[in-house]
Amino acid sequence: MPDTAQTLHNVRFPNESPEYRDARNELLVAERALRRQIEAVAGLRRALPAGGEIPEDYVFEEAGLRNAGSGRIVRFSELFGDKDTLIAYSFMYGPEMAQACPSCTSILDGLNGQAPHVEQRASFVVIAKSPAERIRAHARARGWNNLRLFSSAGTRYNRDYRGENEEGAQRPALNIFSRRDGKLRHGTCSELMFIASEAGQDPRHVDLIWPLWNLFDATPEGRGNWHPKLNYS
């Protein structure tokens, strides 16, 4: 008998039919396989050889609310603090953009609450190319009190680590860096955005840090063609 016909667990819900339980068990087997695959992919990511050393110690300007108004100049090497791993999200908010990216804003709305938890294990920063005060104004409007935001204006960071393309258009890129034996090295970038998506799918390269879509994927309607906005008034 196939696995879907076996009793996978004994939990049942009010008034469910045998047909529902059979279909739910089939889905449960797929969910279990997905859980295994997620961990297998994470294992491959952890097993990668060391990436390239950073080409320069980029100079950023602090742009968040945690030290609001300081305009402090911070080198890339200082972003690690007392951690050996740096998580850096490239926020689509360039100087030529009329407004911040609504999708990036949605991601960061969620990560603002998670940042104190993340920082127990790794350093976490958000980098955008707009001037610091412009980034800070957006952070103030969103209430981003926990995020460490930096302006990369005047540096090659966005270009080097794929937060923008060759024409200067901004991209949402998640990069991981490490500090080992006194050297700062790149680990991974969300490179899924560089390969063709299957029909009807977005690139999904940063979905794993974006709870919105995981919630919608659990609903009968799914994601649909809906996208976040900066406000809904």
NORVEN-V14122 format. One record per run of one state. SS is the DSSP state (H for helix, E for strand, C for the rest). FROM is the first residue (numbers start at 0). LEN is the number of residues. If there is no record, write none. Layout:
ss,from,len
SS,FROM,LEN
SS,FROM,LEN
This chain:
ss,from,len
C,0,2
H,2,3
C,5,12
H,17,29
C,46,6
E,52,1
C,53,5
E,58,4
C,62,10
E,72,3
H,75,5
C,80,4
E,84,6
C,90,11
H,101,17
C,118,4
E,122,6
C,128,3
H,131,11
C,142,6
E,148,3
C,151,5
H,156,4
C,160,3
E,163,1
C,164,5
E,169,1
C,170,2
E,172,8
C,180,2
E,182,7
C,189,1
H,190,4
C,194,12
H,206,3
C,209,1
H,210,7
C,217,16
